[in-house]
Amino acid sequence: MRRLGAAALSRRRLTSGSEGRELSRACRFKVRLYGTEPLTSPTAGINAREPLLFTPGPLTTSPAVKQAMLVDIGSRDPQFVAKIKNVRESILAAGGVSIDDGFECVIVQGSGTFGVESALASAVPLEGSKVLVVANGAYGHRMAKICRIHSIDLSVLAFAENEVPTAQAVKVALENDVSLTHVAVVHHETTTGSVSPIDKIAQAVKSVRGDDVTLIVDSMSGFGALPIDLIVGNIDYLVSSANKCLESVPGFSFVIAKKSKLETTKYNTRTLALDLFSQWRGLESNGQFRFTPPTHAILAMDHALREFEEEGGAVGRLARYRHNHSILVKRMTKLGYKLYIDGEIQGPIISTFLTPSDKEFDFEMLYDKMASRGIAIYPGKLTEVDSFRIGTIGRLFEGDIHFLASTLEDCMREMGIPVPVNY
């Protein structure tokens, strides 16, 4: 059995309560899975430690979620079909809705962008439609790109990356252009970590022309933690992914859709694999996917949703993420780092820090040093200024955040970066 190094021992001392139990389970899990693997294995370097992913996804998952994937299962096996059904219903429950409320969950193989493209390419009719894309970062502009690729008429309501959209601006845009039939907006912009006032925007959209305007919400990194009310907000489509706040592994995205809206999209298809209506009908007809399903990802998600419920659902998960984020900001502020956006719009999911002006600061070198110690952080995605990002979601606890900050300070001193940093 591999002996724990100083950093790992330090991390163990920082954990307590549920965090300590989680770490203990992780250690047992690691020994059970990896203890007999030959050092010549191509994955031995990875399996020698469990890296902590301070990213917005893929992210750190629990040992039990990983263990759930250690089974091969046939795509048409009745047990697997039952898992699919449970995952779909549990995702609806995570969103505070159900089939009885008139909502359906459609699983789409692939990353979150696959789900977004499926929703846009399927919900918008081939003729007589126009989408208002509300963008304040890379993911809003990605939706606009999807529309252009599919020759969907659109108008972009753009905001700066350090701003969030306003309900009033969306309302005015709809009032000024009566040809707009759909609105697409990002709930949590992972580019910066900002949280849009989605409830107010939803109310503004429906106040102009009611159900004549279809609202599509990309809540990729918000769903499962950040508050969102699909019923009160009258949201028609919400898109998210398994490997974000629900803390499962990559492999599929999902669309929560109003059944009444989904039923009207049969003849809107622009693609085969991303046809949301056909995907839904296939799942409803026999419980199976039309094409090869992400079997192991479904098994992982089935367990991840149980953990989600045990933690208290979105309320419990948000509480932990907020606690993680508050510690991160305190520790990073002590090191001199500055957040890119104001605290009023900053969410607890991921934080964007400005790159300091110190000539010794080299993000790639810092990333490598952190990675060698079992920590993964994230490069920036801003178009105007240099930055880097640190996520506080996934199976991370208070001790993990302290471990990150202490390791970051150690790496900075090794690189000769001043503590605190300068701007």
C-alpha positions as CSV (number, residue, x, y, z in Angstrom):
1,M,0.0,0.0,0.0
2,R,1.4,3.4,-1.0
3,R,2.4,5.6,1.9
4,L,0.8,9.0,2.1
5,G,3.1,11.9,1.3
6,A,3.2,15.1,3.4
7,A,0.7,16.9,1.3
8,A,-1.8,14.1,1.5
9,L,-1.3,13.8,5.3
10,S,-1.8,17.6,5.5
11,R,-5.0,17.2,3.6
12,R,-6.2,14.4,5.9
13,R,-5.5,16.6,9.0
14,L,-7.7,19.3,7.5
15,T,-10.7,17.1,7.1
16,S,-13.2,16.2,9.7
17,G,-16.7,14.9,10.1
18,S,-18.3,14.0,6.7
19,E,-15.2,15.2,4.9
20,G,-13.0,12.8,6.9
21,R,-15.4,9.9,6.2
22,E,-15.4,10.8,2.5
23,L,-11.6,10.8,2.4
24,S,-11.5,7.5,4.3
25,R,-13.9,6.0,1.8
26,A,-11.7,7.4,-1.0
27,C,-8.6,5.8,0.4
28,R,-10.3,2.4,0.8
29,F,-11.7,2.7,-2.7
30,K,-8.3,3.5,-4.2
31,V,-6.6,0.5,-2.6
32,R,-9.4,-1.8,-3.7
33,L,-9.3,-0.6,-7.3
34,Y,-5.7,0.3,-7.9
35,G,-3.7,-1.6,-5.3
36,T,-2.8,-4.5,-7.6
37,E,-2.3,-2.7,-10.8
38,P,1.2,-3.2,-12.4
39,L,3.3,-0.1,-12.5
40,T,3.8,-0.7,-16.2
41,S,0.1,0.0,-16.8
42,P,-0.5,3.0,-19.1
43,T,-2.8,4.5,-16.3
44,A,-0.5,3.8,-13.4
45,G,0.7,7.4,-13.2
46,I,-2.9,8.6,-12.9
47,N,-4.1,5.9,-10.5
48,A,-1.2,6.5,-8.2
49,R,-3.3,9.4,-6.7
50,E,-6.8,10.8,-6.9
51,P,-6.5,14.3,-8.3
52,L,-8.8,17.0,-7.0
53,L,-10.5,18.8,-9.8
54,F,-11.2,22.5,-9.0
55,T,-13.0,22.9,-12.3
56,P,-16.7,23.4,-13.4
57,G,-16.8,19.9,-14.8
58,P,-15.7,17.2,-15.3
59,L,-15.2,17.4,-11.6
60,T,-14.3,15.3,-8.5
61,T,-16.8,12.6,-7.9
62,S,-17.4,10.4,-4.9
63,P,-15.8,6.9,-4.6
64,A,-19.3,5.4,-4.8
65,V,-20.1,7.2,-8.0
66,K,-16.9,5.8,-9.5
67,Q,-17.6,2.4,-8.2
68,A,-21.1,2.3,-9.7
69,M,-19.4,2.2,-13.1
70,L,-17.5,-1.0,-12.4
71,V,-20.3,-3.1,-14.1
72,D,-20.8,-3.9,-17.7
73,I,-24.4,-3.9,-18.7
74,G,-26.3,-4.4,-21.9
75,S,-28.1,-1.5,-23.4
76,R,-31.3,-3.5,-23.7
77,D,-31.1,-5.2,-20.3
78,P,-34.3,-4.7,-18.3
79,Q,-32.2,-3.6,-15.3
80,F,-30.6,-0.9,-17.4
81,V,-33.9,0.3,-18.9
82,A,-35.1,0.6,-15.3
83,K,-32.0,2.7,-14.5
84,I,-32.8,5.0,-17.4
85,K,-36.3,5.5,-16.2
86,N,-35.2,6.3,-12.7
87,V,-32.5,8.7,-13.8
88,R,-35.0,10.6,-16.0
89,E,-37.6,10.8,-13.2
90,S,-35.0,11.8,-10.6
91,I,-33.6,14.6,-12.8
92,L,-37.2,16.0,-13.0
93,A,-37.4,15.8,-9.2
94,A,-34.1,17.6,-8.8
95,G,-35.7,20.4,-10.8
96,G,-38.7,20.5,-8.6
97,V,-41.1,19.2,-11.3
98,S,-42.6,15.9,-12.5
99,I,-44.3,14.2,-15.4
100,D,-47.6,15.1,-13.7
101,D,-46.6,18.8,-13.8
102,G,-46.3,18.4,-17.6
103,F,-42.5,18.1,-17.9
104,E,-40.4,15.5,-19.6
105,C,-36.6,14.7,-19.3
106,V,-34.8,13.8,-22.5
107,I,-31.3,12.4,-22.2
108,V,-28.9,13.3,-25.0
109,Q,-25.6,11.4,-25.4
110,G,-22.6,13.7,-25.4
111,S,-21.4,16.9,-23.6
112,G,-23.6,19.7,-22.5
113,T,-23.2,21.5,-25.8
114,F,-24.9,18.5,-27.5
115,G,-27.9,19.1,-25.3
116,V,-27.9,22.9,-26.1
117,E,-27.7,22.2,-29.8
118,S,-30.4,19.6,-29.6
119,A,-32.7,22.0,-27.8
120,L,-32.1,24.9,-30.2
121,A,-32.1,22.8,-33.4
122,S,-35.3,21.0,-32.3
123,A,-37.4,23.7,-30.5
124,V,-37.2,26.3,-33.3
125,P,-39.4,25.7,-36.3
126,L,-37.8,25.6,-39.8
127,E,-39.7,28.7,-40.9
128,G,-41.2,31.8,-39.4
129,S,-39.1,31.9,-36.2
130,K,-36.4,34.1,-34.8
131,V,-34.3,33.6,-31.6
132,L,-33.1,36.3,-29.2
133,V,-29.8,35.0,-27.8
134,V,-28.9,36.7,-24.6
135,A,-25.1,36.6,-24.2
136,N,-22.7,37.8,-21.5
137,G,-19.9,35.3,-22.1
138,A,-18.6,32.4,-24.2
139,Y,-21.5,30.1,-23.7
140,G,-24.2,32.6,-24.7
141,H,-22.2,33.4,-27.9
142,R,-21.8,29.6,-28.4
143,M,-25.6,29.4,-28.6
144,A,-25.6,32.1,-31.2
145,K,-23.0,30.1,-33.2
146,I,-25.2,27.1,-33.1
147,C,-28.1,29.1,-34.5
148,R,-26.0,30.4,-37.3
149,I,-24.8,26.9,-38.2
150,H,-28.4,25.7,-38.5
151,S,-29.4,28.8,-40.4
152,I,-31.7,29.9,-37.6
153,D,-32.6,33.6,-37.8
154,L,-31.4,35.3,-34.6
155,S,-30.7,38.5,-32.9
156,V,-28.0,38.8,-30.2
157,L,-28.5,40.9,-27.1
158,A,-24.9,41.2,-25.9
159,F,-23.6,42.3,-22.5
160,A,-20.0,42.7,-21.3
161,E,-18.4,39.6,-19.7
162,N,-18.4,41.3,-16.2
163,E,-22.1,42.1,-16.4
164,V,-25.3,40.0,-16.2
165,P,-28.3,40.4,-18.5
166,T,-31.2,42.6,-17.2
167,A,-34.8,41.7,-17.5
168,Q,-35.7,45.1,-18.7
169,A,-33.2,44.9,-21.6
170,V,-34.7,41.5,-22.6
171,K,-38.3,42.9,-22.4
172,V,-37.4,46.0,-24.6
173,A,-35.7,43.7,-27.2
174,L,-38.9,41.6,-27.4
175,E,-41.1,44.7,-27.6
176,N,-39.0,46.2,-30.4
177,D,-38.9,43.1,-32.6
178,V,-42.3,41.3,-32.9
179,S,-40.7,38.6,-35.1
180,L,-38.9,37.1,-32.1
181,T,-40.4,33.8,-31.2
182,H,-37.7,32.2,-28.9
183,V,-35.3,33.5,-26.2
184,A,-32.2,31.6,-25.2
185,V,-30.3,32.6,-22.1
186,V,-27.5,31.2,-19.9
187,H,-28.4,30.8,-16.2
188,H,-24.8,30.6,-14.9
189,E,-22.1,31.9,-17.2
190,T,-19.1,29.6,-16.6
191,T,-16.9,32.0,-18.4
192,T,-16.8,34.2,-15.3
193,G,-18.9,32.6,-12.6
194,S,-21.7,35.1,-12.9
195,V,-25.4,34.3,-12.1
196,S,-28.1,35.8,-14.3
197,P,-31.4,36.9,-12.7
198,I,-33.1,34.1,-14.5
199,D,-36.5,34.4,-12.7
200,K,-36.8,38.0,-13.5
201,I,-35.8,37.4,-17.1
202,A,-38.3,34.6,-17.4
203,Q,-41.1,36.8,-16.0
204,A,-40.1,39.6,-18.5
205,V,-40.2,37.2,-21.4
206,K,-43.6,35.9,-20.6
207,S,-45.0,39.3,-19.8
208,V,-44.5,40.5,-23.4
209,R,-46.3,37.8,-25.4
210,G,-46.9,34.9,-22.9
211,D,-46.6,31.4,-24.3
212,D,-46.1,32.8,-27.8
213,V,-42.4,33.2,-26.8
214,T,-40.5,30.0,-26.0
215,L,-37.8,30.3,-23.3
216,I,-34.7,28.1,-23.5
217,V,-32.4,28.2,-20.5
218,D,-28.8,26.9,-20.5
219,S,-28.4,26.0,-16.8
220,M,-25.4,23.8,-17.5
221,S,-23.4,24.6,-14.4
222,G,-26.2,26.0,-12.3
223,F,-28.9,23.2,-12.2
224,G,-28.8,21.2,-9.1
225,A,-27.5,24.0,-6.9
226,L,-28.6,27.5,-8.0
227,P,-32.3,28.2,-7.4
228,I,-34.6,28.1,-10.5
229,D,-38.3,27.5,-10.6
230,L,-39.4,26.0,-13.9
231,I,-43.1,26.3,-13.1
232,V,-43.2,29.9,-11.7
233,G,-40.7,31.0,-14.4
234,N,-42.7,29.3,-17.1
235,I,-39.5,27.9,-18.6
236,D,-40.1,25.8,-21.6
237,Y,-36.7,24.1,-22.0
238,L,-33.8,23.8,-19.5
239,V,-30.5,22.2,-20.5
240,S,-27.9,20.8,-18.1
241,S,-25.3,18.0,-17.8
242,A,-24.5,15.0,-15.7
243,N,-21.0,16.2,-14.7
244,K,-21.8,19.5,-13.1
245,C,-23.7,20.2,-9.9
246,L,-25.3,16.7,-9.9
247,E,-21.7,15.4,-9.4
248,S,-21.7,12.6,-11.9
249,V,-19.3,11.8,-14.7
250,P,-19.3,13.0,-18.4
251,G,-21.3,11.1,-20.9
252,F,-24.6,12.8,-21.4
253,S,-26.6,16.0,-21.1
254,F,-30.3,16.3,-20.6
255,V,-33.2,18.6,-21.5
256,I,-36.1,19.2,-19.2
257,A,-38.9,20.2,-21.5
258,K,-42.6,21.1,-21.2
259,K,-44.4,18.2,-22.9
260,S,-46.8,20.6,-24.5
261,K,-43.9,22.4,-26.3
262,L,-42.0,19.2,-27.0
263,E,-45.0,17.7,-28.8
264,T,-45.1,20.5,-31.3
265,T,-41.5,19.9,-32.5
266,K,-41.9,16.8,-34.5
267,Y,-41.3,18.5,-37.9
268,N,-38.6,20.9,-36.7
269,T,-35.7,18.4,-37.0
270,R,-32.5,19.7,-38.5
271,T,-30.3,16.7,-37.5
272,L,-30.6,13.0,-36.9
273,A,-28.7,12.3,-33.7
274,L,-29.7,15.5,-32.0
275,D,-33.4,15.4,-32.9
276,L,-35.0,16.0,-29.4
277,F,-38.5,14.9,-30.4
278,S,-37.3,11.6,-31.8
279,Q,-35.0,11.0,-28.8
280,W,-37.9,11.6,-26.5
281,R,-40.3,9.3,-28.4
282,G,-37.7,6.6,-28.5
283,L,-37.2,6.7,-24.7
284,E,-41.0,6.7,-24.2
285,S,-41.7,3.9,-26.6
286,N,-39.4,1.2,-25.1
287,G,-37.3,3.0,-22.5
288,Q,-34.2,2.7,-24.7
289,F,-31.9,5.0,-26.6
290,R,-32.1,5.2,-30.3
291,F,-28.4,4.9,-30.6
292,T,-25.6,3.5,-28.3
293,P,-26.3,4.7,-24.8
294,P,-23.7,5.9,-22.3
295,T,-24.3,2.8,-20.1
296,H,-21.6,3.5,-17.4
297,A,-22.5,7.2,-17.2
298,I,-26.1,6.3,-16.6
299,L,-25.1,3.9,-13.8
300,A,-22.9,6.6,-12.2
301,M,-25.7,9.2,-12.5
302,D,-28.2,6.8,-10.9
303,H,-26.0,6.7,-7.8
304,A,-25.1,10.4,-8.0
305,L,-28.7,11.3,-7.8
306,R,-29.1,9.3,-4.6
307,E,-26.2,11.2,-3.1
308,F,-27.9,14.5,-4.3
309,E,-31.1,13.6,-2.5
310,E,-29.2,12.5,0.7
311,E,-27.4,15.8,0.8
312,G,-30.7,17.7,0.8
313,G,-31.1,18.3,-2.9
314,A,-30.2,21.6,-4.4
315,V,-30.6,23.4,-1.1
316,G,-28.0,21.2,0.7
317,R,-25.6,21.2,-2.2
318,L,-25.8,25.0,-2.6
319,A,-25.0,25.4,1.1
320,R,-21.8,23.4,0.7
321,Y,-20.8,25.2,-2.5
322,R,-21.3,28.5,-0.8
323,H,-19.2,27.5,2.1
324,N,-16.4,26.3,-0.2
325,H,-16.5,29.5,-2.2
326,S,-16.4,31.7,0.9
327,I,-13.3,30.0,2.1
328,L,-11.7,30.1,-1.3
329,V,-12.3,33.9,-1.6
330,K,-10.8,34.5,1.8
331,R,-7.7,32.5,1.1
332,M,-7.2,33.9,-2.3
333,T,-7.7,37.4,-1.1
334,K,-5.0,36.8,1.5
335,L,-2.6,35.8,-1.3
336,G,-3.5,39.1,-3.1
337,Y,-5.7,37.7,-5.9
338,K,-8.6,39.7,-7.2
339,L,-11.9,38.5,-8.5
340,Y,-12.9,39.6,-12.0
341,I,-16.6,40.2,-11.3
342,D,-18.5,42.0,-8.5
343,G,-19.7,40.0,-5.5
344,E,-23.3,40.8,-6.3
345,I,-23.3,38.7,-9.4
346,Q,-20.7,36.2,-8.4
347,G,-22.0,32.6,-7.9
348,P,-20.4,29.9,-5.8
349,I,-19.8,27.5,-8.7
350,I,-16.6,28.8,-10.2
351,S,-14.5,32.0,-9.6
352,T,-12.5,33.9,-12.2
353,F,-9.3,35.6,-10.8
354,L,-7.3,38.2,-12.7
355,T,-3.8,37.3,-13.7
356,P,-1.3,39.3,-11.6
357,S,1.2,41.6,-13.2
358,D,4.2,39.9,-11.5
359,K,6.7,38.8,-14.2
360,E,7.3,35.6,-12.3
361,F,3.6,34.5,-12.7
362,D,3.4,31.9,-15.5
363,F,0.0,30.1,-15.5
364,E,1.2,27.1,-17.4
365,M,4.1,26.5,-15.0
366,L,1.8,27.1,-12.0
367,Y,-0.8,24.6,-13.5
368,D,1.9,22.0,-13.9
369,K,3.2,22.4,-10.4
370,M,-0.3,22.2,-9.0
371,A,-1.1,19.2,-11.1
372,S,2.0,17.4,-9.9
373,R,0.6,17.8,-6.4
374,G,-2.8,16.4,-7.4
375,I,-4.7,19.6,-8.0
376,A,-6.3,20.7,-11.2
377,I,-7.3,24.3,-11.7
378,Y,-8.7,25.9,-14.9
379,P,-7.4,28.4,-17.4
380,G,-9.4,31.6,-18.1
381,K,-11.8,32.1,-20.9
382,L,-12.2,35.9,-21.0
383,T,-11.7,37.8,-24.2
384,E,-10.5,41.1,-22.7
385,V,-8.1,40.3,-19.9
386,D,-5.9,37.4,-18.8
387,S,-7.3,35.3,-16.0
388,F,-7.6,31.8,-14.5
389,R,-10.5,30.0,-12.8
390,I,-11.0,27.9,-9.7
391,G,-14.2,25.8,-9.2
392,T,-15.7,24.9,-5.9
393,I,-18.2,22.3,-6.9
394,G,-18.0,18.5,-7.1
395,R,-17.1,16.3,-4.2
396,L,-15.1,19.0,-2.5
397,F,-15.2,20.1,1.2
398,E,-13.7,22.7,3.4
399,G,-10.4,20.8,3.9
400,D,-10.0,20.5,0.2
401,I,-10.2,24.3,-0.3
402,H,-7.6,24.9,2.4
403,F,-5.4,22.2,0.8
404,L,-5.7,24.0,-2.6
405,A,-4.8,27.4,-1.1
406,S,-1.9,26.1,0.8
407,T,-0.6,24.2,-2.2
408,L,-1.0,27.3,-4.4
409,E,1.0,29.4,-1.9
410,D,3.8,26.7,-1.8
411,C,4.0,26.6,-5.6
412,M,4.0,30.4,-5.8
413,R,7.0,30.6,-3.5
414,E,8.8,28.0,-5.4
415,M,8.3,30.1,-8.6
416,G,9.4,33.3,-6.9
417,I,5.9,34.8,-7.2
418,P,5.5,37.5,-4.5
419,V,3.0,36.8,-1.8
420,P,0.8,38.7,-1.9
421,V,0.7,39.1,-5.7
422,N,0.7,42.5,-7.4
423,Y,-1.5,44.1,-10.0
